Amino acid sequence: MGRGAYSDRIKSILLSCKSKEVAEYLVNDLMKFSTGEIHEELKWIDIQEHAVKILNATEKKVIFLTSEELIEEKNLVDEAISQGNRIVVIPDNLRKRISGKKDIAGNIIRDLNQFYNSTKNIKKALNSSLFHQKN
């Protein structure tokens, strides 16, 4: 009997896991997607999404982005890193799937758009408070 015979059971087990250790293992494997060296289970998009949801819930300074965003938005990525954020590169199809979704704790998953909007709001608030202090 081949591996495929157990795929539904393996998927069920992985989707029931909620620990950071499992998420770390899956995400570390997922980050190898561009080399094609990921395990069979990480080719399943719902397992990829689940790993992102766990990691987002358990690690407060993580941002998920594509390899294209990493190159095209270098300044924003550099700013995120300088603020202590961990960058996790994910495939384009996963990026589209998680956009605007919530993690297992009910928080919005932090992608580059989320980071940009929160940074923009913080800068607005700082500028506003500095303006009021001058007047």
QUICORBEL-V594130 format. One record per run of one state. SS is the DSSP state (H for helix, E for strand, - for the rest). FROM is the first residue (numbers start at 0). TO is the last residue. If there is no record, write none. Layout:
ss->SS from->FROM to->TO
ss->SS from->FROM to->TO
//
This chain:
ss->- from->0 to->1
ss->H from->2 to->15
ss->- from->16 to->18
ss->H from->19 to->29
ss->- from->30 to->31
ss->H from->32 to->34
ss->- from->35 to->38
ss->H from->39 to->42
ss->- from->43 to->43
ss->H from->44 to->57
ss->- from->58 to->60
ss->E from->61 to->64
ss->- from->65 to->65
ss->H from->66 to->71
ss->- from->72 to->72
ss->H from->73 to->81
ss->- from->82 to->84
ss->E from->85 to->88
ss->- from->89 to->90
ss->H from->91 to->97
ss->- from->98 to->100
ss->E from->101 to->101
ss->- from->102 to->106
ss->E from->107 to->107
ss->- from->108 to->109
ss->E from->110 to->110
ss->H from->111 to->133
ss->- from->134 to->134
//
